[in-house]
Amino acid sequence: MIVKMCVLGSGIGAIPKWMIQDYIDKKQLIELFEDNKKRTLPMYVVYKNSEYLSFRMRAFIDFISHYFE
């Protein structure tokens, strides 16, 4: 909703860059305050606790943790 409002020119928003990179590339949005210190937000992967963790789940956790470093 916030992204859509920003694209339509209804204001500004604090949105993770990975969510709006396509809009920036297409010149539909511009980045404000680029010099401002970037804040990080914690991110969690929630999965069922069991003794056996499938290869797919382990691969996904490894991928997502490296992607957002």
N, C-alpha and C positions, 0 to 999 in steps of 0.2 A: 504494500500500500504506500509506504513512504517513497520507495523508488519511483512508483508510478506518478505520485504527486510531484516529485522533483523533475521528472522528465516532462511533465505537462507545464512546468514553470510555476508551480504553486508554492515554492519555498525551497529551503535547503534542508539537508538531513545529514546525520552522522551515520554513515553506512559503511560496512566493511568493503574495502576496495575490490575484493574478489567477487562480490555480488554485482558490482556495477562496471567492471572493467570493459565489458562489451559496449556499454553506453558511452564511456569515455572515449574508446577507440572510434566510435561512430560520430563523435563530437555532439552527442545529444546531452551530455553532462560534462561539466568541467569540475576539476578538483580545486577547492578553496583551502586556504591555510596549509599549503603543502609543507611549509617550514615548521608547522606546529608539531610538537612532539607526538609521535604515534603512541596510542595506548593499546595495550593488549588485553584481551578478555580470555578468561579461562574457558577451555572447551573439554568436554567429557564424552567418552564413549561408554554407553551403558549396555551391558549384555548379561545374559543369564550366567550366574556363577555355577560352575560345575568343575569337576576334576579334569574333564577333557575339554579342551578348547580346539575347535575345528581349525584346520589349516586356512580355510576361507576367512574365518573371523580374525585369526592372528594376522593374516596378510592385510586385511582391511585396516586393522588397528595400526599396523606398521606404516601403511600407506598414508593414512589420514594424519598420523602424528608427524611424518616427514613433510607432508604437503603444507601444513600450517606452521612450520617452524619459522 
